[in-house]
Amino acid sequence: MLRKVGYGTKLVRDFNELNILRFIKDFGPLSRAQLSKKYRISKATVSEIIAKLIKNGFVMEIGMGESSKLGGRKPVMLEFNPKVGYAIGIEIKRDHARICLTDLNAQVYRRDTIQYPQKSTLSAILSKLFPIIEEYMNEKWIKLSKPMGIGVSVPGLIDYKNGCILESDTLKDWEGIQIKKIFEEEFGIETYIENDVKAMTFGEFRFGNGKNVKNMVFLWVGDGTSAGIVINGELYRGVTASAGEVGFYELGHYIKDSEEFHWLYNGHNTFAEILSEKGMMEAADRGIKDKFSTTIETGNIDLDIIMKKAAGEDPLALELLKEYAGILGILCINLINTLNPEIMLIGGDHLAHNTLLMDYIKERVKKDALHTPIMAVRIKNAGLKEASGVLGSVGLVLDDIFYSDQLNLERYRKIFGNN
């Protein structure tokens, strides 16, 4: 087909190589005959491609398969070699960073977390990160492997092509710094920079509860509130890569004027403000001062405590949880009615796996969302927990070679040595 529309032999060869490699990776072990039948190319051409993939270490012969029903020689079976290359994923947050080392199947071999004071300088954080990356690169199997890249996720609006932060409330001093260039000069490895929530979304989409869907929304609540969007199998960034900043949505009059949010609403202007841990703690404090029945103690309040108390049916904690779920439910309704996704995932450090909260959110969405889209959407917790960010960063590295429908042949040639 490619030849018929005027593409050259070299492009056809590279296209076939990459598709065959992907197919072996996803569905192996496979024989050469199966690959020839799948791609409708000659057995000689398949054998030539496989010989090259074996030489480069991406494919292994693992033994004999079963003969066909007609008998004959048993086929030699082929399997992808995930340890021929590696990727490093990094998630940088306000006061900590997570790092992981994976093979080409995104199997994690090392995982580390570093802590640092809020408002730490870039150099202070990198002085803790870089030695860990050096450790990874000194692993025995890594020295024999190809570096696929480093993925770094950071909070804020990102110029992902040039690898710098455009705006960030969390890492204000990092704005304009070319993070991509710093990593590439230090390690000589191609580096990808992405917004933290978009990276989490990508992690869930490729490896978590969003796997095998084409349209999804990931709503994250933590240091801020934001959404990641996947449309037709592609991460949606928008014109300025600022799509999904739903935390800046202004609260409507319903929230401001309704008695439904008696404890939680206190003059907030945006969803990010009212859904923050600070907002929840202040609401609990107001309830305690107003003598509302509770076992929560002043001076010992955080979101985890409120969630645990609610599970134990503490009256104030339960009321706060219902109000919090109501606000999240309204935000989910807006996203579902607007984007019409197949799946809506909800995550956050404190609430990703709170079943009681999720039940209240689903109840609110079912009650007030448009009937047609709500019948099609599934609302679930995020599946990767705290690993979504680092695995999403790994996914960014591996995507255009192993996952995306849009093949990056230029990068493929660079990595695979196709001249």
Legacy VTK file of the C-alpha trace (Angstrom):
# vtk DataFile Version 3.0
C-alpha trace
ASCII
DATASET POLYDATA
POINTS 419 float
0.000 0.000 0.000
2.777 2.448 0.873
4.502 1.781 -2.431
1.301 2.346 -4.357
1.015 5.887 -3.017
4.601 6.721 -3.885
6.646 5.995 -0.759
10.203 4.724 -1.201
11.545 1.274 -0.409
13.449 2.496 2.667
10.332 4.033 4.207
8.344 0.869 3.516
11.088 -1.227 5.148
11.221 0.974 8.264
7.442 1.048 8.509
7.263 -2.749 8.322
10.093 -3.184 10.835
8.456 -0.979 13.431
5.025 -2.545 12.999
6.457 -6.057 13.232
8.413 -5.110 16.357
5.284 -3.638 17.959
3.266 -6.724 17.106
5.852 -9.063 18.614
6.014 -6.842 21.712
2.243 -6.863 22.199
1.313 -10.381 21.071
4.461 -12.534 21.128
5.706 -15.216 21.113
5.096 -15.405 17.356
6.642 -17.226 14.405
7.979 -15.714 11.202
5.147 -17.397 9.293
2.535 -15.739 11.509
4.138 -12.337 10.894
4.260 -12.948 7.143
0.552 -13.788 7.143
-0.362 -10.830 9.373
1.408 -8.188 7.261
1.034 -9.895 3.862
4.710 -9.675 3.065
7.014 -12.450 1.919
8.651 -14.837 4.371
12.027 -13.776 2.978
11.316 -10.120 3.806
10.096 -11.050 7.285
13.239 -13.127 7.863
15.406 -10.178 6.793
13.593 -7.843 9.199
13.771 -10.350 12.061
17.491 -10.918 11.468
18.081 -7.202 11.924
15.879 -6.983 15.042
17.725 -9.953 16.560
21.096 -8.400 15.720
20.057 -5.149 17.424
18.819 -7.076 20.465
15.133 -6.136 20.234
13.895 -9.640 19.432
14.958 -13.064 20.758
14.436 -16.605 19.513
13.045 -18.527 22.484
12.586 -22.066 21.174
10.280 -24.155 19.039
6.532 -23.748 18.755
3.857 -26.260 17.807
3.591 -27.677 14.307
0.552 -26.774 12.236
-2.343 -29.234 11.853
-0.790 -30.298 8.558
2.431 -31.278 10.320
5.853 -30.220 9.100
8.713 -28.503 10.895
8.072 -26.765 14.171
8.436 -22.963 13.880
11.038 -20.960 15.789
9.193 -18.601 18.141
10.135 -14.948 18.548
9.750 -12.746 21.610
10.390 -9.085 22.372
13.408 -8.339 24.589
12.261 -5.534 26.929
15.664 -5.163 28.595
17.372 -4.094 25.384
16.489 -0.539 26.387
15.398 1.513 29.365
13.448 4.622 30.274
13.562 6.858 33.339
10.437 8.570 34.643
10.490 11.538 37.028
7.640 13.388 38.725
8.597 16.649 40.452
6.122 18.054 43.000
6.081 20.912 45.501
7.989 19.104 48.259
9.006 15.741 46.826
9.932 13.929 43.637
9.403 10.353 42.494
11.795 8.578 40.141
11.636 5.170 38.483
13.680 3.028 36.114
11.831 0.767 33.676
12.473 -1.546 30.778
10.696 -1.134 27.432
7.560 -2.837 28.762
7.361 -0.144 31.461
8.227 -2.802 34.047
9.633 -0.954 37.067
13.067 -2.119 38.292
13.901 0.750 40.649
11.659 3.250 42.372
12.792 6.095 44.630
11.302 9.137 46.354
13.198 12.191 47.548
11.929 14.868 49.934
12.880 18.542 50.027
11.534 21.772 51.540
8.867 23.682 49.639
10.261 26.469 47.440
13.557 24.588 47.003
15.663 25.882 44.125
16.045 23.951 40.901
19.712 23.292 41.626
18.892 21.966 45.112
16.347 19.498 43.733
18.546 18.403 40.839
21.450 17.854 43.249
19.304 15.117 44.836
17.850 13.773 41.600
20.973 13.477 39.470
22.901 11.070 41.766
19.926 8.673 41.726
19.793 8.780 37.932
23.546 8.079 37.890
22.904 5.048 40.122
20.280 3.805 37.690
22.641 4.173 34.749
25.286 2.139 36.572
22.970 -0.858 36.952
24.593 -3.879 35.297
21.841 -4.503 32.722
21.537 -0.795 31.929
25.138 -0.628 30.714
24.222 -3.146 28.000
20.957 -1.389 27.088
19.908 1.479 24.832
18.688 4.703 26.516
15.202 5.463 25.184
14.855 8.701 27.110
13.994 10.510 30.329
10.469 11.771 30.991
9.983 14.596 33.503
6.612 15.862 34.730
6.276 19.176 36.567
3.329 21.290 37.744
2.369 24.270 35.606
1.815 25.260 32.002
4.515 23.618 29.885
6.134 24.368 26.561
6.596 20.650 25.979
8.358 21.076 22.637
11.114 23.292 24.064
11.015 21.680 27.505
10.417 24.620 29.826
7.790 25.856 32.287
5.733 28.818 31.053
3.721 29.392 34.249
3.655 27.615 37.594
2.223 28.635 40.954
4.044 25.687 42.548
7.487 26.149 40.942
7.430 29.879 40.255
11.225 30.247 40.190
11.473 27.594 37.454
9.553 29.603 34.865
11.500 30.032 31.627
14.248 27.566 32.599
14.971 24.999 29.875
14.686 21.848 31.965
14.938 19.610 28.904
18.288 21.149 27.960
19.670 20.749 31.505
18.887 17.010 31.585
20.136 16.382 28.060
23.425 18.172 28.706
23.923 16.245 31.954
23.134 12.744 30.676
23.207 12.938 26.875
19.765 11.313 26.713
16.688 12.698 24.964
14.367 14.218 27.570
10.626 14.918 27.481
8.942 17.521 29.715
5.210 17.478 30.455
2.660 18.942 32.853
2.208 16.729 35.929
-1.516 16.032 35.530
-1.191 15.411 31.800
1.582 12.908 32.593
-0.641 11.215 35.209
-3.422 11.089 32.637
-1.055 9.507 30.150
0.043 6.949 32.740
-3.562 5.925 33.401
-4.309 5.911 29.667
-1.397 3.673 28.688
-0.958 1.492 31.784
-3.859 2.045 34.199
-7.651 2.140 34.301
-7.833 4.103 31.045
-6.114 1.393 29.035
-8.006 0.270 25.923
-10.234 3.361 25.696
-10.005 6.175 23.166
-11.707 9.024 25.050
-11.155 9.687 28.749
-10.886 12.397 31.373
-8.673 12.178 34.455
-9.645 14.585 37.251
-6.903 15.101 39.810
-7.226 16.875 43.158
-4.103 17.568 45.209
-1.910 20.668 45.427
-4.383 22.046 42.895
-7.256 20.785 40.783
-6.782 19.909 37.128
-7.982 17.548 34.411
-6.171 15.557 31.751
-8.016 14.824 28.528
-7.566 12.085 25.926
-9.503 12.461 22.657
-9.456 9.777 19.965
-6.461 8.109 21.593
-4.317 11.251 21.788
-3.420 13.365 24.820
-5.168 16.699 24.248
-3.034 19.714 25.147
-4.793 22.589 23.385
-3.256 25.478 21.439
-1.075 26.682 24.334
-0.839 23.301 26.118
-3.105 24.661 28.868
-6.156 22.454 28.279
-7.671 20.975 31.424
-6.998 23.764 33.940
-10.437 23.257 35.476
-9.296 24.340 38.930
-9.576 27.909 37.672
-13.269 27.484 36.821
-15.241 30.007 38.853
-17.804 28.623 41.257
-21.371 29.191 40.092
-24.157 30.834 42.070
-25.602 27.429 42.889
-22.553 26.567 44.988
-22.237 30.045 46.456
-25.905 30.460 47.357
-26.889 26.891 48.239
-27.168 25.661 51.811
-25.959 22.308 50.486
-22.368 23.486 50.954
-22.884 25.179 54.304
-19.566 24.093 55.842
-17.309 23.933 52.832
-18.128 27.176 51.021
-16.529 30.215 52.660
-16.184 32.921 50.028
-14.117 30.802 47.629
-13.952 31.866 43.980
-12.668 28.742 42.202
-12.945 24.960 42.334
-9.246 24.676 43.221
-9.754 26.852 46.314
-12.804 25.039 47.668
-11.373 21.562 46.931
-7.975 22.255 48.514
-6.864 20.511 51.695
-6.702 23.933 53.325
-10.360 24.551 52.428
-11.401 21.220 53.949
-9.378 21.799 57.132
-10.868 25.276 57.597
-14.366 23.840 57.121
-13.682 21.214 59.798
-12.392 23.905 62.127
-15.573 25.956 61.629
-17.683 22.894 62.400
-15.757 22.225 65.622
-16.123 25.853 66.734
-19.863 25.702 66.016
-20.112 22.644 68.314
-21.176 20.271 65.511
-20.995 16.682 66.745
-17.524 15.291 65.995
-14.496 13.510 67.408
-12.134 15.569 65.212
-9.802 17.645 67.361
-8.697 21.207 66.661
-4.996 21.280 65.835
-5.082 17.693 64.576
-6.860 18.096 61.240
-5.831 17.013 57.776
-7.636 15.512 54.805
-6.654 11.934 55.665
-8.063 12.280 59.185
-11.334 13.713 57.862
-11.640 10.857 55.337
-10.956 8.208 58.000
-13.412 9.796 60.429
-16.069 9.894 57.697
-15.572 6.164 57.095
-16.246 5.728 60.822
-19.439 7.778 60.460
-18.241 10.791 62.430
-21.140 13.278 61.873
-19.055 16.340 60.930
-16.563 14.382 58.822
-19.412 12.655 56.988
-21.107 15.991 56.282
-17.843 17.454 54.984
-17.268 14.403 52.784
-20.754 14.709 51.284
-20.210 18.396 50.522
-16.781 17.689 49.053
-18.230 14.915 46.876
-20.989 17.278 45.786
-18.447 19.849 44.556
-16.421 17.143 42.785
-19.635 15.765 41.314
-20.552 19.153 39.828
-17.091 19.405 38.269
-17.428 15.870 36.862
-20.845 16.718 35.419
-19.405 19.740 33.608
-16.605 17.614 32.124
-18.878 14.708 31.162
-21.496 16.961 29.552
-18.787 18.862 27.638
-16.370 16.104 26.578
-18.592 12.990 26.514
-15.791 10.530 27.540
-15.942 6.748 27.766
-14.379 6.827 31.223
-13.929 9.440 33.939
-11.080 8.717 36.368
-10.644 10.526 39.672
-7.324 10.620 41.497
-5.342 12.476 44.115
-2.915 11.716 46.908
-5.650 11.680 49.572
-8.741 10.496 47.743
-7.844 8.240 44.821
-9.202 5.106 46.522
-11.874 6.420 48.894
-14.882 4.246 48.043
-17.320 6.259 50.172
-16.367 9.497 48.423
-16.653 7.796 45.023
-20.139 6.506 45.859
-21.303 10.030 46.714
-19.749 11.445 43.524
-21.462 8.824 41.354
-24.759 9.506 43.089
-24.464 13.231 42.351
-23.439 12.715 38.725
-26.243 10.236 38.082
-28.744 12.697 39.543
-27.743 15.831 37.604
-25.754 14.954 34.449
-27.367 14.707 31.022
-28.971 11.293 30.643
-27.363 10.211 27.342
-23.654 10.821 28.173
-24.017 9.483 31.716
-25.365 6.196 30.344
-22.145 5.745 28.349
-19.495 6.882 30.837
-17.812 4.818 33.559
-16.654 6.699 36.659
-13.755 5.011 38.451
-10.847 5.649 40.765
-7.451 6.112 39.149
-5.709 2.740 39.122
-1.991 3.476 39.442
-2.105 5.363 42.759
1.082 7.389 43.284
2.782 5.699 40.313
0.632 7.416 37.669
2.985 10.406 37.328
6.273 8.542 36.929
4.751 5.865 34.694
3.133 8.597 32.624
6.568 10.175 32.241
7.909 6.798 31.094
4.983 6.522 28.688
5.946 9.820 27.074
9.368 8.338 26.310
8.058 5.068 24.868
4.938 6.352 23.143
5.891 7.235 19.589
7.935 4.055 19.170
5.661 1.494 20.817
2.146 2.887 21.290
1.043 5.924 19.279
-0.827 5.507 15.989
1.474 8.205 14.606
4.805 6.489 13.957
7.906 8.607 14.543
10.163 7.053 11.909
12.865 9.687 12.380
13.267 8.736 16.035
12.953 5.047 15.173
15.862 5.319 12.735
17.935 7.159 15.311
17.377 4.526 18.004
17.515 1.467 15.763
20.451 2.642 13.690
18.563 2.703 10.386
20.590 4.732 7.923
LINES 1 420
419 0 1 2 3 4 5 6 7 8 9 10 11 12 13 14 15 16 17 18 19 20 21 22 23 24 25 26 27 28 29 30 31 32 33 34 35 36 37 38 39 40 41 42 43 44 45 46 47 48 49 50 51 52 53 54 55 56 57 58 59 60 61 62 63 64 65 66 67 68 69 70 71 72 73 74 75 76 77 78 79 80 81 82 83 84 85 86 87 88 89 90 91 92 93 94 95 96 97 98 99 100 101 102 103 104 105 106 107 108 109 110 111 112 113 114 115 116 117 118 119 120 121 122 123 124 125 126 127 128 129 130 131 132 133 134 135 136 137 138 139 140 141 142 143 144 145 146 147 148 149 150 151 152 153 154 155 156 157 158 159 160 161 162 163 164 165 166 167 168 169 170 171 172 173 174 175 176 177 178 179 180 181 182 183 184 185 186 187 188 189 190 191 192 193 194 195 196 197 198 199 200 201 202 203 204 205 206 207 208 209 210 211 212 213 214 215 216 217 218 219 220 221 222 223 224 225 226 227 228 229 230 231 232 233 234 235 236 237 238 239 240 241 242 243 244 245 246 247 248 249 250 251 252 253 254 255 256 257 258 259 260 261 262 263 264 265 266 267 268 269 270 271 272 273 274 275 276 277 278 279 280 281 282 283 284 285 286 287 288 289 290 291 292 293 294 295 296 297 298 299 300 301 302 303 304 305 306 307 308 309 310 311 312 313 314 315 316 317 318 319 320 321 322 323 324 325 326 327 328 329 330 331 332 333 334 335 336 337 338 339 340 341 342 343 344 345 346 347 348 349 350 351 352 353 354 355 356 357 358 359 360 361 362 363 364 365 366 367 368 369 370 371 372 373 374 375 376 377 378 379 380 381 382 383 384 385 386 387 388 389 390 391 392 393 394 395 396 397 398 399 400 401 402 403 404 405 406 407 408 409 410 411 412 413 414 415 416 417 418
